[in-house]
Amino acid sequence: MKACVLEKLGQLVYRDVPTPEPKENEVLLQVKACGICSSDLDRVFTTGAYHFPLIPGHEFAGKIVETGRGVDPAYLNRRAAVFPLLPCFHCAACQVGAYARCENYNYFGSRCDGGFGEYIAVPVWNLVLFPDKIPYTTAALCEPASVALHAVSAAPITPHDIVVIIGSGTIGLLAAMWARLRGAKRVVIVGRGKAKTEFARSLGFPDTVSSLETNVEAYLKELSGGAGADVVLELVGSAGSVDTALRLVKKGGQVVLTGNPHGDIGLSRSSYWKILRGELTLKGTWNSSFNSSVNDWQTVMTAFEKKAIQPAPLITHRFPLRECKEAFDRLRKSQEAVVKVMFDME
């Protein structure tokens, strides 16, 4: 089969690799769509991988074309997205279904080969089946939509709340959609570039501001009558954005930290005092819930099916898999509003 293989840092090559064979309790998925995450960008060009060579990609969906031993043949030809975390199932966290806290997890696209290939072998446990009416490219957005839902769920939202989303990327925009669906009174998106700001407004979020053009703290004080935001979700992962989150939240408010850090993050004395004297609640999330009690992925697929969340406009650019270099270049170098770059393999 063909795949985009990360040979070494900065070297992504489209080449032939062996087609995987499904083992016991696994299926062979023909990948139909796979999104590029900002973490993929870092992995390819900055941080590198846990090992080389590696097939990246953890936001994918496809068609089940073969079943391994012990798998019900009824799975054949079904459509499925894939929860990319592979738990150990033995540690204390796994024993209570908190798989995102697993001590010994594996992960498609970072610790083992992922979705930037034509086929991938996947445990049945990780499958999220979906109906034919949902396009593969939409289903591939189930991963970031689940991460966004998990972050929004960490801070219960009421109809009286002003919710601030710091970050105008895919997860930020999806979090804004979830906050709106949960009934937030106002949803404010804080971005940087003008193109992304205008794009967010085109999705129906008029309270979108650029931190480069607007005094965000003054804007929010006017919007909230001086109180500040009830909930702030930080989805960037920088010291500046964390500091902004703490400045924007009201006393007694909630801050959810989800952005992947790009380096060490320190706090100013004033920010630390804000946490203490404002009696703030800080929560951290990084993945999503996937168990029999809380399954963010099933919630997302239901919302996609009912069109309560419509993520398709976030796919701003589509490429065939063979154009992997061009796809990453578009994500890195474009001055236009690039949100989700998707490998469309249909």
C-alpha positions as CSV (number, residue, x, y, z in Angstrom):
1,M,0.0,0.0,0.0
2,K,1.0,3.7,-0.2
3,A,1.6,5.8,2.8
4,C,3.1,9.1,3.9
5,V,6.1,8.0,6.0
6,L,8.1,10.2,8.4
7,E,11.6,8.9,7.7
8,K,13.3,11.5,10.0
9,L,12.7,15.0,11.3
10,G,11.4,17.1,8.4
11,Q,11.4,14.2,5.9
12,L,7.9,13.0,5.0
13,V,7.9,10.6,2.0
14,Y,5.1,9.1,0.0
15,R,6.1,5.5,-0.7
16,D,5.2,1.8,-0.6
17,V,4.9,0.0,2.7
18,P,3.6,-3.4,3.6
19,T,-0.2,-3.6,4.0
20,P,-1.0,-4.5,7.6
21,E,-2.9,-7.7,8.4
22,P,-5.6,-7.7,11.1
23,K,-4.8,-9.8,14.1
24,E,-7.3,-11.4,16.5
25,N,-10.1,-8.9,17.5
26,E,-8.9,-6.5,14.8
27,V,-10.2,-5.2,11.5
28,L,-8.5,-3.9,8.4
29,L,-9.7,-0.4,7.8
30,Q,-9.4,1.2,4.3
31,V,-8.7,4.8,5.2
32,K,-11.0,7.2,3.4
33,A,-10.1,10.5,5.1
34,C,-7.5,11.7,7.6
35,G,-7.0,15.2,9.0
36,I,-3.7,16.9,9.7
37,C,-3.5,18.1,13.4
38,S,-1.2,20.8,14.6
39,S,0.5,18.1,16.6
40,D,1.3,16.4,13.4
41,L,2.9,19.6,12.2
42,D,5.1,19.7,15.3
43,R,5.9,16.0,15.0
44,V,7.0,16.3,11.4
45,F,9.0,19.5,11.6
46,T,9.9,20.3,15.3
47,T,9.7,17.6,18.0
48,G,10.1,14.4,15.9
49,A,8.5,11.1,16.6
50,Y,9.0,8.4,19.3
51,H,10.6,6.3,16.6
52,F,11.4,6.5,12.9
53,P,10.1,5.6,10.4
54,L,6.5,6.4,11.4
55,I,3.2,6.8,9.6
56,P,1.6,9.8,11.3
57,G,-2.2,10.7,11.5
58,H,-4.7,10.1,14.3
59,E,-7.8,11.8,12.9
60,F,-9.1,9.2,10.5
61,A,-12.2,7.3,9.3
62,G,-12.7,4.6,6.7
63,K,-14.4,1.4,5.6
64,I,-13.8,-2.0,7.2
65,V,-12.6,-4.3,4.4
66,E,-11.3,-7.4,6.4
67,T,-11.9,-8.9,9.8
68,G,-9.4,-10.8,11.9
69,R,-10.0,-13.9,14.0
70,G,-12.8,-13.6,16.5
71,V,-14.4,-10.6,14.8
72,D,-18.1,-10.7,13.8
73,P,-18.2,-10.7,9.9
74,A,-21.1,-8.2,10.2
75,Y,-18.4,-5.5,10.6
76,L,-17.4,-5.9,7.0
77,N,-18.2,-2.9,4.8
78,R,-19.2,-0.8,7.8
79,R,-18.0,2.8,8.1
80,A,-16.0,3.6,11.2
81,A,-13.9,6.4,12.8
82,V,-11.2,5.4,15.3
83,F,-10.5,6.4,18.8
84,P,-6.7,6.6,18.5
85,L,-5.6,5.9,22.1
86,L,-4.7,2.3,22.8
87,P,-5.0,1.7,26.5
88,C,-3.1,-0.9,28.5
89,F,-6.3,-1.9,30.2
90,H,-4.3,-2.9,33.4
91,C,-3.3,0.3,35.2
92,A,-5.5,1.9,37.9
93,A,-6.9,4.5,35.5
94,C,-7.9,1.9,32.9
95,Q,-9.6,-0.1,35.6
96,V,-12.1,2.8,36.1
97,G,-12.4,3.6,32.4
98,A,-10.3,6.7,32.5
99,Y,-8.3,5.7,29.5
100,A,-6.9,9.2,28.8
101,R,-5.0,8.8,32.1
102,C,-3.5,5.4,31.2
103,E,0.0,4.9,32.4
104,N,1.1,2.7,29.5
105,Y,-0.9,3.7,26.5
106,N,0.0,3.4,22.8
107,Y,-1.4,5.9,20.2
108,F,-2.1,5.7,16.5
109,G,0.0,8.2,14.5
110,S,2.5,9.1,17.3
111,R,3.7,6.0,19.1
112,C,2.6,3.5,16.4
113,D,1.6,3.9,12.7
114,G,-1.5,5.9,12.0
115,G,-3.9,7.1,9.3
116,F,-1.6,8.6,6.7
117,G,-1.8,5.4,4.8
118,E,-4.2,3.5,2.6
119,Y,-4.9,0.8,5.2
120,I,-4.6,0.3,9.0
121,A,-5.3,-2.5,11.3
122,V,-7.5,-1.4,14.3
123,P,-8.9,-3.2,17.3
124,V,-12.6,-3.6,17.3
125,W,-12.7,-1.9,20.7
126,N,-11.5,1.4,19.1
127,L,-14.1,1.5,16.4
128,V,-16.8,4.2,16.3
129,L,-19.3,3.0,13.7
130,F,-21.3,5.7,11.8
131,P,-24.1,5.7,9.2
132,D,-23.6,6.1,5.5
133,K,-25.2,9.6,5.6
134,I,-22.1,11.0,7.4
135,P,-19.3,11.7,4.9
136,Y,-15.9,10.1,5.7
137,T,-14.3,13.6,5.8
138,T,-16.8,14.7,8.4
139,A,-16.4,11.5,10.4
140,A,-12.6,12.1,10.5
141,L,-13.3,15.2,12.5
142,C,-14.8,13.1,15.3
143,E,-11.4,13.2,17.0
144,P,-11.0,17.0,17.4
145,A,-14.7,17.3,18.0
146,S,-14.5,14.9,20.9
147,V,-11.5,16.7,22.3
148,A,-13.4,19.9,22.1
149,L,-16.5,18.4,23.7
150,H,-14.4,16.9,26.5
151,A,-12.9,20.4,27.2
152,V,-16.3,22.1,27.2
153,S,-17.8,19.4,29.4
154,A,-15.1,20.0,32.0
155,A,-16.8,23.3,32.9
156,P,-20.6,23.1,33.0
157,I,-22.1,25.9,31.0
158,T,-25.4,27.6,31.9
159,P,-27.6,29.9,29.7
160,H,-26.3,32.9,31.7
161,D,-22.7,32.3,31.0
162,I,-20.2,34.2,28.8
163,V,-17.7,31.6,27.5
164,V,-14.4,32.7,26.0
165,I,-12.5,30.4,23.7
166,I,-8.8,31.3,23.3
167,G,-7.7,29.8,20.0
168,S,-9.3,29.9,16.5
169,G,-8.0,26.6,15.2
170,T,-10.1,23.5,14.6
171,I,-10.6,22.5,18.2
172,G,-11.2,26.1,19.2
173,L,-14.0,26.5,16.6
174,L,-15.5,23.1,17.5
175,A,-15.4,24.1,21.2
176,A,-17.3,27.3,20.3
177,M,-19.9,25.2,18.5
178,W,-20.3,23.0,21.6
179,A,-20.5,26.0,23.9
180,R,-23.2,27.5,21.7
181,L,-25.1,24.2,21.6
182,R,-24.9,24.0,25.4
183,G,-26.7,27.3,25.6
184,A,-24.0,29.8,26.5
185,K,-25.3,33.4,26.5
186,R,-22.3,34.7,24.5
187,V,-19.4,32.8,23.0
188,V,-16.3,34.9,22.5
189,I,-13.5,33.6,20.3
190,V,-10.0,35.1,20.7
191,G,-7.7,34.6,17.8
192,R,-4.7,36.3,16.2
193,G,-4.7,36.6,12.4
194,K,-7.3,38.6,10.6
195,A,-8.1,35.8,8.2
196,K,-9.0,33.3,11.0
197,T,-11.0,36.0,12.8
198,E,-13.1,36.7,9.7
199,F,-13.5,32.9,9.1
200,A,-14.8,32.4,12.7
201,R,-17.3,35.3,12.2
202,S,-18.5,33.6,9.0
203,L,-19.4,30.6,11.1
204,G,-21.8,32.6,13.1
205,F,-19.6,33.8,15.9
206,P,-19.8,37.6,15.8
207,D,-18.0,38.0,19.1
208,T,-14.7,37.0,17.6
209,V,-11.7,39.3,18.2
210,S,-8.1,39.4,17.2
211,S,-5.7,39.8,20.1
212,L,-3.4,41.7,17.7
213,E,-6.0,44.3,16.9
214,T,-8.2,44.5,20.0
215,N,-7.7,45.0,23.7
216,V,-9.4,41.8,24.6
217,E,-9.6,42.5,28.3
218,A,-11.3,45.8,27.8
219,Y,-13.6,44.3,25.2
220,L,-14.7,41.5,27.6
221,K,-15.1,43.9,30.5
222,E,-17.6,46.0,28.4
223,L,-19.4,42.8,27.2
224,S,-19.7,41.4,30.8
225,G,-20.4,44.6,32.7
226,G,-17.0,44.5,34.2
227,A,-17.2,41.0,35.7
228,G,-15.3,38.9,33.1
229,A,-16.0,35.6,31.6
230,D,-17.7,32.8,33.5
231,V,-15.7,30.1,31.6
232,V,-12.5,30.4,29.6
233,L,-11.1,27.6,27.5
234,E,-7.4,27.9,26.7
235,L,-6.7,25.9,23.5
236,V,-3.3,27.3,22.4
237,G,-0.8,26.1,24.9
238,S,1.4,29.2,25.4
239,A,2.3,31.3,28.4
240,G,0.7,34.3,26.9
241,S,-2.6,32.5,26.2
242,V,-2.7,31.1,29.8
243,D,-2.0,34.5,31.2
244,T,-4.8,35.9,29.0
245,A,-7.2,33.2,30.2
246,L,-6.5,34.1,33.8
247,R,-7.0,37.8,33.1
248,L,-10.3,37.3,31.3
249,V,-12.1,35.0,33.8
250,K,-14.2,36.5,36.5
251,K,-13.7,35.9,40.2
252,G,-15.0,32.4,41.0
253,G,-14.9,31.5,37.3
254,Q,-13.6,28.4,35.6
255,V,-10.5,28.0,33.4
256,V,-10.0,24.8,31.3
257,L,-6.5,24.2,30.0
258,T,-6.3,22.1,26.8
259,G,-3.8,23.6,24.5
260,N,-0.6,21.5,23.8
261,P,2.3,23.5,25.3
262,H,5.1,24.5,23.0
263,G,7.5,25.1,25.9
264,D,7.7,25.8,29.6
265,I,4.8,27.9,30.9
266,G,5.3,30.2,33.8
267,L,2.9,32.5,35.7
268,S,3.4,36.1,36.7
269,R,2.8,37.0,40.3
270,S,-0.4,38.9,39.4
271,S,-1.8,35.8,37.5
272,Y,-1.0,33.6,40.5
273,W,-2.7,36.1,42.8
274,K,-5.7,36.0,40.5
275,I,-6.0,32.2,40.9
276,L,-5.8,32.5,44.7
277,R,-7.8,35.7,45.4
278,G,-10.3,35.1,42.6
279,E,-10.8,31.5,43.9
280,L,-10.7,30.2,40.4
281,T,-11.3,26.6,39.3
282,L,-8.6,25.3,37.0
283,K,-9.1,22.0,35.1
284,G,-6.9,20.3,32.6
285,T,-8.0,18.1,29.7
286,W,-6.0,16.6,26.8
287,N,-8.1,13.9,25.1
288,S,-11.7,12.6,25.4
289,S,-13.8,10.1,27.3
290,F,-14.4,6.7,25.6
291,N,-16.1,4.3,27.9
292,S,-19.5,2.7,28.7
293,S,-20.5,5.6,31.0
294,V,-19.3,8.6,29.1
295,N,-18.4,8.3,25.4
296,D,-17.7,11.6,23.8
297,W,-17.3,9.9,20.4
298,Q,-20.8,8.6,20.3
299,T,-22.1,12.0,21.4
300,V,-20.2,13.6,18.6
301,M,-21.4,11.1,16.0
302,T,-25.0,11.6,17.1
303,A,-24.6,15.4,16.8
304,F,-23.0,15.0,13.4
305,E,-25.9,12.8,12.3
306,K,-28.5,15.2,13.6
307,K,-26.5,18.2,12.2
308,A,-26.5,19.8,15.6
309,I,-22.8,20.2,15.0
310,Q,-21.8,20.9,11.4
311,P,-18.0,20.7,11.1
312,A,-17.7,20.4,7.3
313,P,-16.9,24.1,6.8
314,L,-13.8,23.7,8.9
315,I,-12.3,21.6,6.2
316,T,-10.7,24.5,4.2
317,H,-8.3,22.4,2.1
318,R,-8.3,18.8,0.8
319,F,-5.5,16.9,-0.8
320,P,-4.9,13.4,-2.1
321,L,-2.5,11.4,0.0
322,R,0.2,11.5,-2.6
323,E,0.4,15.3,-2.1
324,C,1.4,15.1,1.5
325,K,4.3,17.6,1.1
326,E,2.0,20.1,-0.5
327,A,-0.6,19.6,2.2
328,F,1.9,20.3,5.0
329,D,3.3,23.3,3.1
330,R,-0.2,24.8,2.8
331,L,-0.7,24.4,6.6
332,R,2.7,25.9,7.4
333,K,3.1,28.7,4.9
334,S,-0.3,29.9,3.8
335,Q,-1.4,33.5,4.7
336,E,-5.1,32.6,4.1
337,A,-7.5,31.1,6.6
338,V,-6.3,27.5,6.9
339,V,-8.2,25.6,9.5
340,K,-8.4,21.8,8.8
341,V,-6.3,20.3,6.0
342,M,-7.7,16.9,5.1
343,F,-6.4,14.0,3.1
344,D,-9.4,12.9,1.1
345,M,-8.8,9.4,-0.3
346,E,-12.1,8.7,-2.0
